[in-house]
Amino acid sequence: MGHKVAVIYGLLCRLFNSKGPRQVLSGVFMADPNPMSRRWRRRNLALRNASKWIDAVIVNSQKERRIYSPQFGLPEERFHLVPFHTNNLNPHYEAPGFAGLAAGRAERDYETFFEAIRGLDYPFIVVSDNATAAPYELPTNVKHYREIPRAQYYKLLRQASFVIVPLLDVQRSAGQVVILDAYAIGRPVVATRTVGTVDYVTEGETGLLCDPQSIDSLRTQILHMIENEDARQRMGQQALARVIRDHTFKVYVRKKLKVIRSVASGAKPAFT
């Protein structure tokens, strides 16, 4: 889990001239490339040297295969998509409330979200940590909850009629946990079109996508959700069906083990 451990392991293998056991890397969550930074270049060099001992990398989105391949210095064929899972062990439909809910902290764009909903005659709930949404002026139609227990977050989620996942346009996946939490109780989503959402939100079927850091685009999609109850219901039902079919924990484990078993049964790639 995590590329930092993989780097340490790979460098030790190189130091002791050991081929070691086959290695599958998962839980990759890397900062955007920054070739102008000397520190980033040093870290990337260490990563590329250590990556020769990595047989497969499990990622949560298709675009990460293309993004991470040059950083690791590995062919895209070694990157395997295993879509993430919902944390809800019993996905089932729950009657919606009357509010839009935005939640999460990783790579969130609450500044754009607050401007998009400012002045709308509809209530919104925001669930975040202490820092993520704090710098921005809250619209009057927002209730903000910070650092709350997970059980309270789920209770608020059930009060929502749809869920918003506003994200910054970064080169790593984020937002899937909240998206799948929403799907697991039959809620459609409005999400920013980014690396981490395009594999999870099917436009017009399970939710709506908006352009990154575009107040107008996000506001338009939110208004569409508010004004079209039938569409919300239809997309929510399709979202629940999708999470049951593709995103339960059992499905995730089965797909992940398939990658691991494939690597374990194959030949060790030659070192160069």
C-alpha angles and dihedrals in degrees: 000000000000131000095252092068089045090055093052092047093047094049091050090051089052093046093052095035090239125152090201126187121314112282130215116187123206137161092056112176111162134172120248115277113269109182091174090065116086090204091054091049091052092049092046091051090052090048094051092048092049094043093074086081094054115099098182139005120207114212133179099224137039095234091057088067090062094039098048098039096080092040092056094036089232130127117258089245089074092059115085126193114226107171114227124254137235117252089219106102093195110039110195139145118274123186111259127242128215111271143074114244128204119186144169139058111226110104092337121168101208092154092067092040094054092050091047094055098035109125096010116138093232132090122246134193124207123196116188144130123275096271111034101073098017101097094059131082109250117232114237092247093062131093110197123205120187131195094350126164116269092245090059091048090055090049090053090045090058089055091060127096091200138356130236123208108187111188140181116242099254130151098249134068122266137153100048095114094058092041092054092043087057094046091050092067097036101265123143119219141220108211138171113257101249142132092280100046110042093076092050107039117062107200112248093359108067099003147318132280127215134194118268116268092355113136092190095049093048093045091050093053093045091051090050089056093046095048099043111061094166091054091048091053094046094047091045092055091048090047091054092048090051096050091050091049102040113011113047118120090249092055090048093051092047093052093044093050089050090060092045093049091048090054093044092054096045133081120273109255114248115258118238 
